[in-house]
Amino acid sequence: MDLCLTLLLICLCSQGTTNAEVAEDQSIPLVPLIPLIPSHPKDNETANPANTTESSNQPATIATTTDEEEEEDDCQLIGRNPESLQAITAAIQKLGVQLLQNLEITPEQPNLILSPLSISLALSQLALGAKNETEELLMHHLHENTVPCYHQSLHNVLKQLKNNDVQIATRIFLRQGFEAKQEFVSESQRLYDSEPAIVESLQQINNWVENATQGKMTDFLSALPPNLLLMLINAVHFKGEWQAQFDPRFTSRGVFYLDDMHMVDVEVMEDAKHPLSLFIDNELEAQIARFPFMKMMSLLVIMPLSGQVNVSSLSAKLNISDLYERLPKERAVQVKVPKFKLEYSQELQDVLTKFGLGEMFLNPNLAEIADGPLLVSSVMHKSSMEINEEGAEAAAATTVVISRASNPIFHLSQPFFFVLLDDVTQVPIFMGVINNPNPGAPILQRGEFGNKDKVMFPIDKDHMGSFGSPPK
């Protein structure tokens, strides 16, 4: 059975409301947008000022056309250079880490799984419709003004990812009778392959989501949002197998250490001589391991030696591309990896507000989408991920609602941070923290019987231990 990685992103638009109504319904601040660097017409106004003095003897209309064509050509060249690729990769990595850093872990949801690529794509397409302070705020948080011709650069990254077996689908759903500005629609289509369609029914949207996620996400919406004007949807899907698969005959019951006092029962895949790139990073105080897929994709695992994943502490030192470049040659390693199938669901307004995007939910300027007040009212993210002997499978959906010697050993048996990334670009497709790969199972307490036999005792199912070191 092939395994898949899927992500979906939806943007819904509806009529703007009064500030009083927003105050009652919204508790989340907005994210500021930063002006897009030339990749669509409003960017090109300042993309190539040197051309303004050219062809002084030509008619004005001819000179303007020439300037626009030259500016577009310049952006296409800039968008393809390695520096732009690296800057886009760094920006998506940073956004993913910021989101994880600000999301809270709860006993009900001890794990975090999200797609930085999908969320970046959603906010980027939204930025196409933003103006002035809102655009500046979004673009600041998307790339901190480090990427010239941002949209064209992201467009080229998406094309490269698609060539590396990542499936990306986008769509604009419009309410019957609502007309978005043609420039926004055409630029969305040119840069992000986002075709417009009229909303006919809830089932129509859910069917699109299900098809875009290869059947991994059904009944995505339970109802159409009220006052719906516009939905921006994107889905990211990856399907792959490990280069070195695990033999199901050697999968057995094992334990995953939540901390030095508590553990949980899991199914553990095992291989006595698994080819693995593995090293210890002293600064991160963590083991780093790479599990490659068949077609230029990898699962990069960062397991702190302390047994505790502190994303805030990691983020200050974490450079995913640097870790990837420092991976040594593969060698035979005794490997144990837990099988798991996990789900995650979270409203992202609070976390986006925490790192500065609160204004997006209060009073955004989305005048490039349509005239009149529009309002982003929520950002919901849902995701799932499965790891088994054959490979990895994941799905995610995000809705943005706009109302108006001996073999070394690597046992993945305690909390870890993961990044599923493209090997060529190092763009993180999925990212997360696994603190408990079997949250539905009773938590066990470790005890001693004499000095040799280990005994596990069930504890209160509502108990949630802190994340410390596993037993020595």
N, C-alpha and C positions, 0 to 999 in steps of 0.2 A: 504493500500500500504506500503510495507516494504521500508525502507530507507537505503541508502548506503553511504559508505565513501570510496573513491577510490583514489589511487595514482599511478602514473606511472613514471618510470625513464628510460631514454634511453642514451646510450653511443655510439657515432659513431666514427669510426676510419678512418683516411685517411692518405695518404702519407704526410710526413713532407715536409715543404717548406723551402726556404732560409730565412735567417733573414730579408732580405729586404722585401720579400713577407709578412712575418709575420708583419713587421712594418706597411705595408700598410693596411693589413686586420685586424689586431688585435689592440684593444685599451685597452685590459684588461689584467692585470697581472695574474700570476699563483699561485696556492696554493702549498706550499711545502708538500712533503709526508714524514711521519716518518716511520722508519722500522717497519714492522709488528712484533708483539710479537708472539712467536712461535705458529703457528697453521697451517702452511704449510711448505713444506720442507726447504725453505731457512731460515725460522725462527728457525726450529729445529736444525740448525747447532750449535746454542748457547743455546738451551733450557735446556739442562741437562749436563753441563760440567762434573759433578761428575761421569758420566758413562764412561768417557774416559779411566779410569784405570781398569775397570772391565774386567773379562774373559781374562786375559793376556795370558793364555795358549791356548786359542781358536784361530782358523784361523781368519785372519783379516776380511774376508768376513762375517763370522758368527757373530763376535763381532759388526760390523757395523750395520747389520740387527737388532740385539738385541737392540742396542742403539736407533735406529730410532723408533722401536716399543715402547720402554719404554718412549721415549720423546713424542710420539704421545699419549700414554696413560696418561702421566702426563698432557698434554694440555687438554685432554678431561675431566680430573678431575678438573683442574683449571677452565676450561670454565663453569663448572656446579656450582661452589660455589657461595654463595649469594653475596660475595664481588665483583665478576666479574659482576654479574647481575646489582648490584647497580652502579658500575663504568660505564658500558655501558649506563644505563639509564641516568646518570648524563651527560655523554658526548653527547648523542643525544639531551637532553634538552638544553645544552649549545650551541650546533651548531644551533638549531632552534632560540634561542633568539638572537644569534649573527647575523644571517641572517636578522631577523626582525629589529634589531637595525640599520643595515646598509642599508636597503632598504628605498627608498624615497616614500612618499605619495604625490600624485598629484591630482588635481581636476578631471582628467580623471580616475584615479585609487585611490580612497580614502581609500580602504581597502586592507589588506595584508592577503593572505591565502597561506600556503605552507605546505609541509610534511617533517619534519625533518627526519623521519624514512626513507623515500624513498631517500632523498638526501644523508644521511649517508650510506645507502646501496650502492648507485651508486659510491660514492667516495671510499668506502671500496673495492668494486670489482675492481675498477680502480687501487687501491693500490696493489692488487695482481699482477698486471702487471708492477709495478714500481720498480725501483732500486735506491740504493744510496740516493742522496740528495732529489730526487723526492719522493721516498717512505718515507723518514724521514719527509719531509714537510707535506705530506698527513696525515701520522699517528699522527703527532704532533697536527694537527688541528682536527683530528677525536677524539682523546682521551688523548692527552698530556702525552703519555707514562704511563698512570695510569692503563691500563688493560693488565695484562699478557695474553699471548695466545689470542690476540685480535680477530682474525678471528673465532676461535673456540668458543669464548665467544659470539660473535655476532650471530654465527650460532645457538647456544643454545637459545638465546633470540628470534630469529626468529621462532624457533620451538615452543616456549612457546606462542608466539603471535598467531601463527596459531591455537594452541589448544584453544585459547580464541576468536575464531570467526573472526580473521583478515585473509584475503586472501592475499597471497604474491606470485607473479609470476615473474620469471626472464627468460631472454633469451639472447643468444649471436647470433647476425646475422653477417655472414661473407660474404664478396664479393667473387663471383665465382673466384677461382684461388688463393685467398689469404689464406695462412696457418699460423694460430697463433700457438705459441708454445704449444705442447701437455700438458706440466705441467700446464700452465696457464688455459687451457680449462678444464683439469681434476679437478684442485683445485676449479675453479669456479663452476663446477658441484657438487663436493663433499660438499663444504661449503655453496653455495648459490643456489643449484638446478638449475643452469643456463645451459640449454641444448643448444648446438650449432646448427645452421641452416644456409643454404646458402640463401643469398638474391636473390629472384627471381623477385620481383616487388614491387612497392610502395604499391599496394593494399594488398600484403601479410603482410607487416609491419602494415599498418593501421588496417587490420582485426585482427591481434594479439592484438593490443592495445585495439580495441573495445571489443574483447572477454574478455581480462584481466580486463577491467574496467566495465564489465557487461553492455556494451552498452552505458556507460555514456560519452565516448569520441570517436567521429567518425572523420574520415579524420584528424588524428593527424598530419601527415606530408603532406605538399602540394607538395613536390617534394623530391626525394632522394638527399641527400647532395652530392656535387661534390667530387671526389677523395675518395669515401667511401671505407674504408677497413674493419672496424669493428664497430658494434653497440652493446653496453651493455644496455639491457632494463630491468627495473623492474617495476612492478605494485603492488600497495597496495590497497586493497579493503575492506571496512568495511560496513556491512549492519545491522542495528539494529533499534529497537523501544524504545521509552522512557519506563521506568518502569511505570511511571504515565503519560499517554497521556493527551493531551488537548482536550477538547470538542469543535469541530468546531462551535457549536451553539453559543459559547461565544466569538468567534473571531470577532473583529470589527475594524473600522478605528481608528487610534491613531497617536501620534506624537513621533518622536525620536529627541532629542535635540542635535544638532551639537555643539552648544555652548550657551552662555547666551543670544544671540541675534537671533539665527537662528535655524530652525527646519525643519524636513521633514515628510511628510505624509507616514505612514506605516500601514500594517495590524498587529494587535496586538492580540496574543493569551492570554487568561486570565483564571485564576483558583483562586477561592476565598480561597480554602484550599488545596494548592498543597504541597505534602511532599517534603521538601527541607532541605539540609544541608547548613547552612548559618551562616557566622560570619564576623566581621569587623577586619581586620588586621591593627593595629595602625601604624606599621612601614611602610607598603605599602600605608597607608591611602586609603584603598580600601575595598569594600565589596567582599567577596569570596563566591561563590555558586557552588554547584555540582548538575548537572542533570544526574542521572544514566540511562543507557540503560539496556535492559533486560539481556544481557550476559556479565557481567564483563567489561564494558566499561563506560566511563563517559565523560561528557562535563563539564570542570571546567572553570568557568567564573570569571574574575577579573575585577571589575568595579571601577576605581578610584573615590573617592568622589568628586574630583574637576571637574569631567566631561572631563578630558583630559588624553589620554593614551600617556604617554611618555615612550617608550620602553627602552630608555637609562637609565632613572631614575629607572624604574622598575627592570632592569636587575641587578643593583648593589645589590638589596635586595631580588630578587626573588629566591625562592627555591620551585619548584613545588611539589616535593615529601614531603617536610615539610608541605606545605599548605594542601596537601591531607591528611597527617596523623593527622592534627589538626582539621579536619572537625568534627563538633559535630553531635549528633544524629539528624535524620530528625525530623522536626516539621511542623505543618500546617502553610503555609505562603501564603499570598495573592500575587500571581505572575502575572506579565505581561511580555511577551517576544515577540519581533518583529519577524514576519515571514520574511524570506528573501531568495533570490536565487541570488548569486553573482559569478562573474568570476574574475580571476586575471591572468595576463600574464606578464612575466618579463624575460629579458636576465640577467643572474646572473654573467656574467664575472666581471662586475664592483664591485659588492658586495663581491664576492669571493676574488677579488684583494685587496679590502679595508682591509680585515682582514688577508691578508698574503699569499693567494694562487695564486698570480699573475704569479709566475714562471711556474705554470702548463700550462699556455697559451703561454709561450715564448719558453722554451727550456727544456721540460720534458724528463726524462730518463724512457722510457716505454719498456725497452729491454726485460722484462719478457713476454711481449705480442708477440713481433716479433722483429727480427733484423732490423736495419735501422731506420732512423729518423721517429718518429711519433709525432703528434702535437694535443693538445686539442684546438680546435678553437672556441667553444662556449658552453655555458650551458644555455639552455632555459627551463623555468619552466612555466607551465600552470596549473591552478587549478580552481575548482568551488566548491561551498558549498551551500546547501539548508537546512533551518530549517523550519519545519512545525509542525502541531499538532501531527503527528505520530512519528516523530523522526528526524534524521539528515541524509543527503545524501551528499556525496562529491566525487569529482574526481580530480586528479592532474596528470600531466605528466611533466617529466623533460628529456630533451635531452642533452647529453654530446657528442659533436661532436669532434672526433679525426681525424684530417686530417694528413695523415701520422700524658496569659491574653488575649488581643485581638491578633488576628493573626498578626505576623510581616508582613512587606511589602517588596517585592523585585521587583522593576520595572526596567527592563533592557531597559531604555529609553535614554541612552546616550552612548558615545563611550566606548568600552570595549575590553579587551584582552581575548582570549580564547585558551584553550588547550583541544583537544580531545585525551584522553589518555586511555591506558589499565590499568584496576584496579589492576592487579596483579603486573606488572612490573613497572607501571607508565611511560612507554615509550610513548612519545608524537607522536601520529600518524599524527595529524594535529595541526596547531598552527596559530594564526593570530591576527589581529587587525581589528575590525569593527568600522569605523568612520561614515559610512553612509549606512544603510542597504537597501536604495532605491535610488542609485545614479542617476537613470534615471528620477526621479521625480523633479519638480521645487523646489528650496529651498525657504522656507517661512520665513518671518520676523515677529517677534512677537511684537505686540503693545497693547496698552490699549485703551479701549473705556469706558470712565468714570472710575469707580473703580471696576467694577464687571465682565464685559464681555471681553473676550479675542478675539482679531481679528487677523487673519493671513493674511499677505500681500505677494504676490509673489514678488521675487526680481530677478535681472538679473541671468539667468541660469549659466552664467560663473563665478558668484561670489562664492567665497569659503571662508567661515569664519574660523577664528582660533578656536581651540578647547579649550573652557573654561568651566565654570560651567553652568549647566542648571539653569533656573529660579527657584527661591525659591518658 
